[in-house]
Amino acid sequence: MGRRRRRVVKIVKKKLPTIFVCPACGEESMKVTMVSGKGNAVVQCGSCKIKEEFTVPSSSSIVDIYCMFTDKYYGSRIKPESE
């Protein structure tokens, strides 16, 4: 007699997101598209239509490009004066 076989436990790997939260409108509708061959990437919101193009190295991922967009958005935004 042999012993009972153990169940194989499958390890679930988390995937990187493809749609992000827009810093302007707060909706989860930011899409990052990379143009293959040229080294360009386009970050665009589906609801408020904000759009930005970046020149990126081929080794960067979609999350890196989204972080570049948010850094540029928050860095150049004019803050209201305190009263």
PyMOL Python script that loads the backbone (N, CA, C, O; Angstrom):
from pymol import cmd

cmd.read_pdbstr("""\
ATOM      1  N   MET A   1       0.845  -1.187   0.000  1.00  0.00           N
ATOM      2  CA  MET A   1       0.000   0.000   0.000  1.00  0.00           C
ATOM      3  C   MET A   1       0.886   1.244   0.000  1.00  0.00           C
ATOM      4  O   MET A   1       1.917   1.313   0.668  1.00  0.00           O
ATOM      5  N   GLY A   2       0.451   2.178  -0.749  1.00  0.00           N
ATOM      6  CA  GLY A   2       1.189   3.434  -0.799  1.00  0.00           C
ATOM      7  C   GLY A   2       0.471   4.506   0.001  1.00  0.00           C
ATOM      8  O   GLY A   2      -0.670   4.338   0.431  1.00  0.00           O
ATOM      9  N   ARG A   3       1.159   5.585   0.181  1.00  0.00           N
ATOM     10  CA  ARG A   3       0.523   6.671   0.931  1.00  0.00           C
ATOM     11  C   ARG A   3      -0.323   7.531  -0.002  1.00  0.00           C
ATOM     12  O   ARG A   3      -0.213   7.440  -1.224  1.00  0.00           O
ATOM     13  N   ARG A   4      -1.152   8.352   0.587  1.00  0.00           N
ATOM     14  CA  ARG A   4      -2.062   9.216  -0.162  1.00  0.00           C
ATOM     15  C   ARG A   4      -1.271  10.355  -0.806  1.00  0.00           C
ATOM     16  O   ARG A   4      -0.372  10.927  -0.189  1.00  0.00           O
ATOM     17  N   ARG A   5      -1.615  10.673  -2.045  1.00  0.00           N
ATOM     18  CA  ARG A   5      -0.929  11.757  -2.760  1.00  0.00           C
ATOM     19  C   ARG A   5      -1.363  13.107  -2.219  1.00  0.00           C
ATOM     20  O   ARG A   5      -2.531  13.314  -1.891  1.00  0.00           O
ATOM     21  N   ARG A   6      -0.412  14.018  -2.131  1.00  0.00           N
ATOM     22  CA  ARG A   6      -0.725  15.383  -1.701  1.00  0.00           C
ATOM     23  C   ARG A   6      -1.251  16.181  -2.877  1.00  0.00           C
ATOM     24  O   ARG A   6      -0.886  15.938  -4.027  1.00  0.00           O
ATOM     25  N   ARG A   7      -2.101  17.124  -2.577  1.00  0.00           N
ATOM     26  CA  ARG A   7      -2.605  18.028  -3.596  1.00  0.00           C
ATOM     27  C   ARG A   7      -1.502  19.027  -3.958  1.00  0.00           C
ATOM     28  O   ARG A   7      -0.795  19.522  -3.080  1.00  0.00           O
ATOM     29  N   VAL A   8      -1.362  19.316  -5.234  1.00  0.00           N
ATOM     30  CA  VAL A   8      -0.361  20.279  -5.688  1.00  0.00           C
ATOM     31  C   VAL A   8      -0.917  21.679  -5.460  1.00  0.00           C
ATOM     32  O   VAL A   8      -1.980  22.027  -5.974  1.00  0.00           O
ATOM     33  N   VAL A   9      -0.188  22.477  -4.684  1.00  0.00           N
ATOM     34  CA  VAL A   9      -0.615  23.836  -4.393  1.00  0.00           C
ATOM     35  C   VAL A   9      -0.068  24.749  -5.477  1.00  0.00           C
ATOM     36  O   VAL A   9       1.147  24.861  -5.644  1.00  0.00           O
ATOM     37  N   LYS A  10      -0.965  25.405  -6.219  1.00  0.00           N
ATOM     38  CA  LYS A  10      -0.548  26.317  -7.276  1.00  0.00           C
ATOM     39  C   LYS A  10      -0.267  27.689  -6.678  1.00  0.00           C
ATOM     40  O   LYS A  10      -1.069  28.218  -5.908  1.00  0.00           O
ATOM     41  N   ILE A  11       0.866  28.251  -7.034  1.00  0.00           N
ATOM     42  CA  ILE A  11       1.239  29.577  -6.557  1.00  0.00           C
ATOM     43  C   ILE A  11       0.706  30.604  -7.550  1.00  0.00           C
ATOM     44  O   ILE A  11       1.046  30.573  -8.733  1.00  0.00           O
ATOM     45  N   VAL A  12      -0.128  31.509  -7.061  1.00  0.00           N
ATOM     46  CA  VAL A  12      -0.719  32.538  -7.901  1.00  0.00           C
ATOM     47  C   VAL A  12       0.200  33.751  -7.898  1.00  0.00           C
ATOM     48  O   VAL A  12       0.472  34.334  -6.848  1.00  0.00           O
ATOM     49  N   LYS A  13       0.675  34.125  -9.078  1.00  0.00           N
ATOM     50  CA  LYS A  13       1.544  35.289  -9.189  1.00  0.00           C
ATOM     51  C   LYS A  13       0.698  36.512  -9.510  1.00  0.00           C
ATOM     52  O   LYS A  13      -0.184  36.461 -10.367  1.00  0.00           O
ATOM     53  N   LYS A  14       0.974  37.610  -8.814  1.00  0.00           N
ATOM     54  CA  LYS A  14       0.240  38.837  -9.068  1.00  0.00           C
ATOM     55  C   LYS A  14       0.749  39.481 -10.344  1.00  0.00           C
ATOM     56  O   LYS A  14       1.951  39.493 -10.608  1.00  0.00           O
ATOM     57  N   LYS A  15      -0.173  40.015 -11.136  1.00  0.00           N
ATOM     58  CA  LYS A  15       0.183  40.667 -12.391  1.00  0.00           C
ATOM     59  C   LYS A  15       0.205  42.176 -12.195  1.00  0.00           C
ATOM     60  O   LYS A  15      -0.490  42.712 -11.332  1.00  0.00           O
ATOM     61  N   LEU A  16       1.007  42.850 -13.001  1.00  0.00           N
ATOM     62  CA  LEU A  16       1.055  44.305 -12.954  1.00  0.00           C
ATOM     63  C   LEU A  16      -0.226  44.882 -13.544  1.00  0.00           C
ATOM     64  O   LEU A  16      -0.782  44.308 -14.481  1.00  0.00           O
ATOM     65  N   PRO A  17      -0.705  46.007 -13.012  1.00  0.00           N
ATOM     66  CA  PRO A  17      -1.936  46.590 -13.548  1.00  0.00           C
ATOM     67  C   PRO A  17      -1.720  47.175 -14.936  1.00  0.00           C
ATOM     68  O   PRO A  17      -0.600  47.529 -15.305  1.00  0.00           O
ATOM     69  N   THR A  18      -2.811  47.271 -15.708  1.00  0.00           N
ATOM     70  CA  THR A  18      -2.748  47.871 -17.038  1.00  0.00           C
ATOM     71  C   THR A  18      -3.556  49.155 -17.112  1.00  0.00           C
ATOM     72  O   THR A  18      -3.314  49.981 -17.992  1.00  0.00           O
ATOM     73  N   ILE A  19      -4.511  49.340 -16.206  1.00  0.00           N
ATOM     74  CA  ILE A  19      -5.320  50.563 -16.149  1.00  0.00           C
ATOM     75  C   ILE A  19      -5.080  51.198 -14.786  1.00  0.00           C
ATOM     76  O   ILE A  19      -5.111  50.523 -13.757  1.00  0.00           O
ATOM     77  N   PHE A  20      -4.839  52.515 -14.797  1.00  0.00           N
ATOM     78  CA  PHE A  20      -4.438  53.215 -13.583  1.00  0.00           C
ATOM     79  C   PHE A  20      -5.432  54.318 -13.239  1.00  0.00           C
ATOM     80  O   PHE A  20      -6.331  54.623 -14.024  1.00  0.00           O
ATOM     81  N   VAL A  21      -5.263  54.916 -12.053  1.00  0.00           N
ATOM     82  CA  VAL A  21      -6.116  56.007 -11.581  1.00  0.00           C
ATOM     83  C   VAL A  21      -5.586  57.323 -12.140  1.00  0.00           C
ATOM     84  O   VAL A  21      -4.389  57.601 -12.070  1.00  0.00           O
ATOM     85  N   CYS A  22      -6.481  58.122 -12.690  1.00  0.00           N
ATOM     86  CA  CYS A  22      -6.109  59.419 -13.256  1.00  0.00           C
ATOM     87  C   CYS A  22      -5.906  60.422 -12.122  1.00  0.00           C
ATOM     88  O   CYS A  22      -6.771  60.536 -11.254  1.00  0.00           O
ATOM     89  N   PRO A  23      -4.783  61.155 -12.104  1.00  0.00           N
ATOM     90  CA  PRO A  23      -4.573  62.144 -11.043  1.00  0.00           C
ATOM     91  C   PRO A  23      -5.445  63.385 -11.204  1.00  0.00           C
ATOM     92  O   PRO A  23      -5.652  64.116 -10.236  1.00  0.00           O
ATOM     93  N   ALA A  24      -5.959  63.637 -12.400  1.00  0.00           N
ATOM     94  CA  ALA A  24      -6.770  64.833 -12.636  1.00  0.00           C
ATOM     95  C   ALA A  24      -8.224  64.629 -12.214  1.00  0.00           C
ATOM     96  O   ALA A  24      -8.786  65.464 -11.505  1.00  0.00           O
ATOM     97  N   CYS A  25      -8.837  63.519 -12.648  1.00  0.00           N
ATOM     98  CA  CYS A  25     -10.266  63.331 -12.386  1.00  0.00           C
ATOM     99  C   CYS A  25     -10.549  62.261 -11.333  1.00  0.00           C
ATOM    100  O   CYS A  25     -11.671  62.192 -10.830  1.00  0.00           O
ATOM    101  N   GLY A  26      -9.572  61.427 -10.984  1.00  0.00           N
ATOM    102  CA  GLY A  26      -9.770  60.413  -9.957  1.00  0.00           C
ATOM    103  C   GLY A  26     -10.405  59.125 -10.446  1.00  0.00           C
ATOM    104  O   GLY A  26     -10.619  58.212  -9.649  1.00  0.00           O
ATOM    105  N   GLU A  27     -10.711  59.025 -11.721  1.00  0.00           N
ATOM    106  CA  GLU A  27     -11.308  57.812 -12.277  1.00  0.00           C
ATOM    107  C   GLU A  27     -10.214  56.795 -12.607  1.00  0.00           C
ATOM    108  O   GLU A  27      -9.068  57.166 -12.864  1.00  0.00           O
ATOM    109  N   GLU A  28     -10.568  55.542 -12.596  1.00  0.00           N
ATOM    110  CA  GLU A  28      -9.625  54.493 -12.963  1.00  0.00           C
ATOM    111  C   GLU A  28      -9.732  54.256 -14.467  1.00  0.00           C
ATOM    112  O   GLU A  28     -10.323  53.273 -14.915  1.00  0.00           O
ATOM    113  N   SER A  29      -9.150  55.174 -15.236  1.00  0.00           N
ATOM    114  CA  SER A  29      -9.283  55.119 -16.684  1.00  0.00           C
ATOM    115  C   SER A  29      -8.024  55.560 -17.425  1.00  0.00           C
ATOM    116  O   SER A  29      -8.104  55.937 -18.594  1.00  0.00           O
ATOM    117  N   MET A  30      -6.863  55.521 -16.770  1.00  0.00           N
ATOM    118  CA  MET A  30      -5.603  55.883 -17.425  1.00  0.00           C
ATOM    119  C   MET A  30      -5.056  54.668 -18.165  1.00  0.00           C
ATOM    120  O   MET A  30      -4.925  53.586 -17.592  1.00  0.00           O
ATOM    121  N   LYS A  31      -4.742  54.854 -19.427  1.00  0.00           N
ATOM    122  CA  LYS A  31      -4.213  53.776 -20.261  1.00  0.00           C
ATOM    123  C   LYS A  31      -2.843  54.187 -20.776  1.00  0.00           C
ATOM    124  O   LYS A  31      -2.673  55.306 -21.259  1.00  0.00           O
ATOM    125  N   VAL A  32      -1.875  53.302 -20.678  1.00  0.00           N
ATOM    126  CA  VAL A  32      -0.523  53.551 -21.166  1.00  0.00           C
ATOM    127  C   VAL A  32      -0.289  52.648 -22.368  1.00  0.00           C
ATOM    128  O   VAL A  32      -0.400  51.427 -22.267  1.00  0.00           O
ATOM    129  N   THR A  33       0.039  53.262 -23.519  1.00  0.00           N
ATOM    130  CA  THR A  33       0.344  52.487 -24.713  1.00  0.00           C
ATOM    131  C   THR A  33       1.764  52.799 -25.146  1.00  0.00           C
ATOM    132  O   THR A  33       2.162  53.961 -25.229  1.00  0.00           O
ATOM    133  N   MET A  34       2.522  51.749 -25.420  1.00  0.00           N
ATOM    134  CA  MET A  34       3.904  51.908 -25.867  1.00  0.00           C
ATOM    135  C   MET A  34       3.968  51.644 -27.364  1.00  0.00           C
ATOM    136  O   MET A  34       3.460  50.632 -27.845  1.00  0.00           O
ATOM    137  N   VAL A  35       4.599  52.565 -28.102  1.00  0.00           N
ATOM    138  CA  VAL A  35       4.788  52.397 -29.534  1.00  0.00           C
ATOM    139  C   VAL A  35       6.072  51.597 -29.723  1.00  0.00           C
ATOM    140  O   VAL A  35       7.163  52.081 -29.418  1.00  0.00           O
ATOM    141  N   SER A  36       5.939  50.385 -30.221  1.00  0.00           N
ATOM    142  CA  SER A  36       7.119  49.528 -30.349  1.00  0.00           C
ATOM    143  C   SER A  36       8.006  50.012 -31.495  1.00  0.00           C
ATOM    144  O   SER A  36       7.513  50.399 -32.554  1.00  0.00           O
ATOM    145  N   GLY A  37       9.299  49.984 -31.270  1.00  0.00           N
ATOM    146  CA  GLY A  37      10.248  50.386 -32.299  1.00  0.00           C
ATOM    147  C   GLY A  37      10.702  51.824 -32.189  1.00  0.00           C
ATOM    148  O   GLY A  37      11.869  52.117 -32.452  1.00  0.00           O
ATOM    149  N   LYS A  38       9.815  52.733 -31.806  1.00  0.00           N
ATOM    150  CA  LYS A  38      10.160  54.152 -31.736  1.00  0.00           C
ATOM    151  C   LYS A  38      10.650  54.576 -30.363  1.00  0.00           C
ATOM    152  O   LYS A  38      11.397  55.549 -30.259  1.00  0.00           O
ATOM    153  N   GLY A  39      10.259  53.887 -29.319  1.00  0.00           N
ATOM    154  CA  GLY A  39      10.650  54.279 -27.969  1.00  0.00           C
ATOM    155  C   GLY A  39       9.771  55.377 -27.415  1.00  0.00           C
ATOM    156  O   GLY A  39      10.195  56.123 -26.533  1.00  0.00           O
ATOM    157  N   ASN A  40       8.554  55.488 -27.917  1.00  0.00           N
ATOM    158  CA  ASN A  40       7.596  56.480 -27.428  1.00  0.00           C
ATOM    159  C   ASN A  40       6.488  55.777 -26.656  1.00  0.00           C
ATOM    160  O   ASN A  40       6.182  54.609 -26.895  1.00  0.00           O
ATOM    161  N   ALA A  41       5.899  56.516 -25.727  1.00  0.00           N
ATOM    162  CA  ALA A  41       4.768  56.002 -24.964  1.00  0.00           C
ATOM    163  C   ALA A  41       3.734  57.106 -24.825  1.00  0.00           C
ATOM    164  O   ALA A  41       4.085  58.278 -24.689  1.00  0.00           O
ATOM    165  N   VAL A  42       2.463  56.736 -24.857  1.00  0.00           N
ATOM    166  CA  VAL A  42       1.361  57.684 -24.728  1.00  0.00           C
ATOM    167  C   VAL A  42       0.554  57.309 -23.496  1.00  0.00           C
ATOM    168  O   VAL A  42       0.130  56.164 -23.342  1.00  0.00           O
ATOM    169  N   VAL A  43       0.344  58.292 -22.615  1.00  0.00           N
ATOM    170  CA  VAL A  43      -0.478  58.109 -21.423  1.00  0.00           C
ATOM    171  C   VAL A  43      -1.736  58.930 -21.638  1.00  0.00           C
ATOM    172  O   VAL A  43      -1.656  60.135 -21.876  1.00  0.00           O
ATOM    173  N   GLN A  44      -2.911  58.286 -21.556  1.00  0.00           N
ATOM    174  CA  GLN A  44      -4.156  58.962 -21.892  1.00  0.00           C
ATOM    175  C   GLN A  44      -5.269  58.519 -20.955  1.00  0.00           C
ATOM    176  O   GLN A  44      -5.384  57.342 -20.616  1.00  0.00           O
ATOM    177  N   CYS A  45      -6.095  59.492 -20.539  1.00  0.00           N
ATOM    178  CA  CYS A  45      -7.253  59.201 -19.696  1.00  0.00           C
ATOM    179  C   CYS A  45      -8.484  59.059 -20.582  1.00  0.00           C
ATOM    180  O   CYS A  45      -8.680  59.845 -21.509  1.00  0.00           O
ATOM    181  N   GLY A  46      -9.298  58.074 -20.303  1.00  0.00           N
ATOM    182  CA  GLY A  46     -10.494  57.843 -21.094  1.00  0.00           C
ATOM    183  C   GLY A  46     -11.652  58.747 -20.723  1.00  0.00           C
ATOM    184  O   GLY A  46     -12.550  58.952 -21.540  1.00  0.00           O
ATOM    185  N   SER A  47     -11.662  59.298 -19.510  1.00  0.00           N
ATOM    186  CA  SER A  47     -12.801  60.115 -19.100  1.00  0.00           C
ATOM    187  C   SER A  47     -12.549  61.609 -19.257  1.00  0.00           C
ATOM    188  O   SER A  47     -13.417  62.320 -19.762  1.00  0.00           O
ATOM    189  N   CYS A  48     -11.379  62.108 -18.838  1.00  0.00           N
ATOM    190  CA  CYS A  48     -11.141  63.557 -18.921  1.00  0.00           C
ATOM    191  C   CYS A  48     -10.254  63.939 -20.103  1.00  0.00           C
ATOM    192  O   CYS A  48      -9.982  65.123 -20.299  1.00  0.00           O
ATOM    193  N   LYS A  49      -9.800  62.973 -20.889  1.00  0.00           N
ATOM    194  CA  LYS A  49      -9.043  63.176 -22.129  1.00  0.00           C
ATOM    195  C   LYS A  49      -7.693  63.858 -21.939  1.00  0.00           C
ATOM    196  O   LYS A  49      -7.184  64.460 -22.885  1.00  0.00           O
ATOM    197  N   ILE A  50      -7.097  63.785 -20.753  1.00  0.00           N
ATOM    198  CA  ILE A  50      -5.751  64.319 -20.565  1.00  0.00           C
ATOM    199  C   ILE A  50      -4.785  63.359 -21.261  1.00  0.00           C
ATOM    200  O   ILE A  50      -4.947  62.142 -21.180  1.00  0.00           O
ATOM    201  N   LYS A  51      -3.772  63.916 -21.948  1.00  0.00           N
ATOM    202  CA  LYS A  51      -2.891  63.088 -22.759  1.00  0.00           C
ATOM    203  C   LYS A  51      -1.472  63.635 -22.696  1.00  0.00           C
ATOM    204  O   LYS A  51      -1.263  64.848 -22.685  1.00  0.00           O
ATOM    205  N   GLU A  52      -0.503  62.731 -22.654  1.00  0.00           N
ATOM    206  CA  GLU A  52       0.909  63.129 -22.620  1.00  0.00           C
ATOM    207  C   GLU A  52       1.736  62.066 -23.339  1.00  0.00           C
ATOM    208  O   GLU A  52       1.464  60.871 -23.222  1.00  0.00           O
ATOM    209  N   GLU A  53       2.754  62.518 -24.087  1.00  0.00           N
ATOM    210  CA  GLU A  53       3.658  61.607 -24.782  1.00  0.00           C
ATOM    211  C   GLU A  53       5.036  61.676 -24.147  1.00  0.00           C
ATOM    212  O   GLU A  53       5.490  62.747 -23.743  1.00  0.00           O
ATOM    213  N   PHE A  54       5.699  60.528 -24.059  1.00  0.00           N
ATOM    214  CA  PHE A  54       7.022  60.437 -23.457  1.00  0.00           C
ATOM    215  C   PHE A  54       7.956  59.678 -24.385  1.00  0.00           C
ATOM    216  O   PHE A  54       7.534  58.782 -25.117  1.00  0.00           O
ATOM    217  N   THR A  55       9.223  60.045 -24.345  1.00  0.00           N
ATOM    218  CA  THR A  55      10.269  59.253 -24.977  1.00  0.00           C
ATOM    219  C   THR A  55      10.888  58.401 -23.878  1.00  0.00           C
ATOM    220  O   THR A  55      11.447  58.926 -22.915  1.00  0.00           O
ATOM    221  N   VAL A  56      10.786  57.091 -24.026  1.00  0.00           N
ATOM    222  CA  VAL A  56      11.207  56.185 -22.961  1.00  0.00           C
ATOM    223  C   VAL A  56      12.183  55.149 -23.500  1.00  0.00           C
ATOM    224  O   VAL A  56      12.135  54.810 -24.682  1.00  0.00           O
ATOM    225  N   PRO A  57      13.066  54.643 -22.645  1.00  0.00           N
ATOM    226  CA  PRO A  57      13.927  53.535 -23.069  1.00  0.00           C
ATOM    227  C   PRO A  57      13.115  52.249 -23.198  1.00  0.00           C
ATOM    228  O   PRO A  57      12.049  52.115 -22.597  1.00  0.00           O
ATOM    229  N   SER A  58      13.619  51.323 -23.970  1.00  0.00           N
ATOM    230  CA  SER A  58      12.864  50.095 -24.227  1.00  0.00           C
ATOM    231  C   SER A  58      12.758  49.199 -22.997  1.00  0.00           C
ATOM    232  O   SER A  58      11.897  48.321 -22.948  1.00  0.00           O
ATOM    233  N   SER A  59      13.618  49.409 -22.009  1.00  0.00           N
ATOM    234  CA  SER A  59      13.604  48.551 -20.822  1.00  0.00           C
ATOM    235  C   SER A  59      12.561  48.966 -19.788  1.00  0.00           C
ATOM    236  O   SER A  59      12.325  48.223 -18.836  1.00  0.00           O
ATOM    237  N   SER A  60      11.929  50.131 -19.946  1.00  0.00           N
ATOM    238  CA  SER A  60      10.963  50.596 -18.947  1.00  0.00           C
ATOM    239  C   SER A  60       9.621  49.896 -19.126  1.00  0.00           C
ATOM    240  O   SER A  60       9.227  49.551 -20.240  1.00  0.00           O
ATOM    241  N   SER A  61       8.927  49.693 -18.007  1.00  0.00           N
ATOM    242  CA  SER A  61       7.634  49.017 -18.041  1.00  0.00           C
ATOM    243  C   SER A  61       6.506  50.051 -18.022  1.00  0.00           C
ATOM    244  O   SER A  61       6.752  51.253 -17.925  1.00  0.00           O
ATOM    245  N   ILE A  62       5.280  49.568 -18.116  1.00  0.00           N
ATOM    246  CA  ILE A  62       4.106  50.442 -18.153  1.00  0.00           C
ATOM    247  C   ILE A  62       3.953  51.185 -16.833  1.00  0.00           C
ATOM    248  O   ILE A  62       3.557  52.351 -16.821  1.00  0.00           O
ATOM    249  N   VAL A  63       4.260  50.528 -15.727  1.00  0.00           N
ATOM    250  CA  VAL A  63       4.149  51.161 -14.410  1.00  0.00           C
ATOM    251  C   VAL A  63       5.150  52.306 -14.285  1.00  0.00           C
ATOM    252  O   VAL A  63       4.832  53.347 -13.709  1.00  0.00           O
ATOM    253  N   ASP A  64       6.359  52.120 -14.823  1.00  0.00           N
ATOM    254  CA  ASP A  64       7.367  53.179 -14.790  1.00  0.00           C
ATOM    255  C   ASP A  64       6.909  54.412 -15.565  1.00  0.00           C
ATOM    256  O   ASP A  64       7.137  55.541 -15.129  1.00  0.00           O
ATOM    257  N   ILE A  65       6.273  54.202 -16.698  1.00  0.00           N
ATOM    258  CA  ILE A  65       5.802  55.314 -17.523  1.00  0.00           C
ATOM    259  C   ILE A  65       4.668  56.048 -16.819  1.00  0.00           C
ATOM    260  O   ILE A  65       4.600  57.276 -16.868  1.00  0.00           O
ATOM    261  N   TYR A  66       3.768  55.300 -16.157  1.00  0.00           N
ATOM    262  CA  TYR A  66       2.692  55.935 -15.398  1.00  0.00           C
ATOM    263  C   TYR A  66       3.260  56.775 -14.257  1.00  0.00           C
ATOM    264  O   TYR A  66       2.763  57.868 -13.987  1.00  0.00           O
ATOM    265  N   CYS A  67       4.295  56.275 -13.590  1.00  0.00           N
ATOM    266  CA  CYS A  67       4.937  57.035 -12.507  1.00  0.00           C
ATOM    267  C   CYS A  67       5.594  58.299 -13.039  1.00  0.00           C
ATOM    268  O   CYS A  67       5.564  59.337 -12.376  1.00  0.00           O
ATOM    269  N   MET A  68       6.194  58.227 -14.236  1.00  0.00           N
ATOM    270  CA  MET A  68       6.769  59.421 -14.863  1.00  0.00           C
ATOM    271  C   MET A  68       5.679  60.456 -15.125  1.00  0.00           C
ATOM    272  O   MET A  68       5.895  61.652 -14.935  1.00  0.00           O
ATOM    273  N   PHE A  69       4.500  59.990 -15.566  1.00  0.00           N
ATOM    274  CA  PHE A  69       3.388  60.896 -15.842  1.00  0.00           C
ATOM    275  C   PHE A  69       2.893  61.561 -14.563  1.00  0.00           C
ATOM    276  O   PHE A  69       2.672  62.771 -14.544  1.00  0.00           O
ATOM    277  N   THR A  70       2.716  60.791 -13.499  1.00  0.00           N
ATOM    278  CA  THR A  70       2.219  61.384 -12.255  1.00  0.00           C
ATOM    279  C   THR A  70       3.231  62.355 -11.660  1.00  0.00           C
ATOM    280  O   THR A  70       2.844  63.386 -11.109  1.00  0.00           O
ATOM    281  N   ASP A  71       4.526  62.040 -11.761  1.00  0.00           N
ATOM    282  CA  ASP A  71       5.552  62.968 -11.281  1.00  0.00           C
ATOM    283  C   ASP A  71       5.508  64.280 -12.052  1.00  0.00           C
ATOM    284  O   ASP A  71       5.624  65.356 -11.466  1.00  0.00           O
ATOM    285  N   LYS A  72       5.341  64.187 -13.361  1.00  0.00           N
ATOM    286  CA  LYS A  72       5.274  65.398 -14.182  1.00  0.00           C
ATOM    287  C   LYS A  72       3.991  66.175 -13.890  1.00  0.00           C
ATOM    288  O   LYS A  72       4.009  67.406 -13.862  1.00  0.00           O
ATOM    289  N   TYR A  73       2.889  65.476 -13.674  1.00  0.00           N
ATOM    290  CA  TYR A  73       1.608  66.137 -13.416  1.00  0.00           C
ATOM    291  C   TYR A  73       1.641  66.887 -12.088  1.00  0.00           C
ATOM    292  O   TYR A  73       1.263  68.057 -12.027  1.00  0.00           O
ATOM    293  N   TYR A  74       2.086  66.225 -11.034  1.00  0.00           N
ATOM    294  CA  TYR A  74       2.106  66.868  -9.720  1.00  0.00           C
ATOM    295  C   TYR A  74       3.238  67.878  -9.589  1.00  0.00           C
ATOM    296  O   TYR A  74       3.135  68.809  -8.789  1.00  0.00           O
ATOM    297  N   GLY A  75       4.307  67.720 -10.345  1.00  0.00           N
ATOM    298  CA  GLY A  75       5.421  68.655 -10.270  1.00  0.00           C
ATOM    299  C   GLY A  75       5.126  69.987 -10.925  1.00  0.00           C
ATOM    300  O   GLY A  75       5.620  71.017 -10.466  1.00  0.00           O
ATOM    301  N   SER A  76       4.331  69.997 -11.989  1.00  0.00           N
ATOM    302  CA  SER A  76       4.061  71.238 -12.709  1.00  0.00           C
ATOM    303  C   SER A  76       2.718  71.857 -12.333  1.00  0.00           C
ATOM    304  O   SER A  76       2.348  72.901 -12.871  1.00  0.00           O
ATOM    305  N   ARG A  77       1.999  71.238 -11.434  1.00  0.00           N
ATOM    306  CA  ARG A  77       0.678  71.753 -11.066  1.00  0.00           C
ATOM    307  C   ARG A  77       0.818  72.980 -10.168  1.00  0.00           C
ATOM    308  O   ARG A  77       1.630  72.995  -9.243  1.00  0.00           O
ATOM    309  N   ILE A  78       0.024  74.000 -10.448  1.00  0.00           N
ATOM    310  CA  ILE A  78       0.048  75.231  -9.658  1.00  0.00           C
ATOM    311  C   ILE A  78      -0.813  75.021  -8.425  1.00  0.00           C
ATOM    312  O   ILE A  78      -1.971  74.619  -8.530  1.00  0.00           O
ATOM    313  N   LYS A  79      -0.246  75.294  -7.260  1.00  0.00           N
ATOM    314  CA  LYS A  79      -0.979  75.108  -6.010  1.00  0.00           C
ATOM    315  C   LYS A  79      -1.693  76.406  -5.639  1.00  0.00           C
ATOM    316  O   LYS A  79      -1.142  77.489  -5.839  1.00  0.00           O
ATOM    317  N   PRO A  80      -2.907  76.313  -5.105  1.00  0.00           N
ATOM    318  CA  PRO A  80      -3.634  77.533  -4.733  1.00  0.00           C
ATOM    319  C   PRO A  80      -2.968  78.245  -3.566  1.00  0.00           C
ATOM    320  O   PRO A  80      -2.371  77.622  -2.688  1.00  0.00           O
ATOM    321  N   GLU A  81      -3.085  79.548  -3.579  1.00  0.00           N
ATOM    322  CA  GLU A  81      -2.496  80.340  -2.500  1.00  0.00           C
ATOM    323  C   GLU A  81      -3.341  80.202  -1.242  1.00  0.00           C
ATOM    324  O   GLU A  81      -4.569  80.157  -1.314  1.00  0.00           O
ATOM    325  N   SER A  82      -2.684  80.134  -0.095  1.00  0.00           N
ATOM    326  CA  SER A  82      -3.422  80.040   1.165  1.00  0.00           C
ATOM    327  C   SER A  82      -3.901  81.421   1.575  1.00  0.00           C
ATOM    328  O   SER A  82      -3.191  82.414   1.412  1.00  0.00           O
ATOM    329  N   GLU A  83      -5.114  81.472   2.109  1.00  0.00           N
ATOM    330  CA  GLU A  83      -5.706  82.765   2.483  1.00  0.00           C
ATOM    331  C   GLU A  83      -5.385  83.128   3.895  1.00  0.00           C
ATOM    332  O   GLU A  83      -5.804  84.182   4.372  1.00  0.00           O
TER     333      GLU A  83
END
""", "prot")
cmd.dss("prot")
cmd.show_as("cartoon", "prot")
cmd.util.cbc("prot")
cmd.orient("prot")
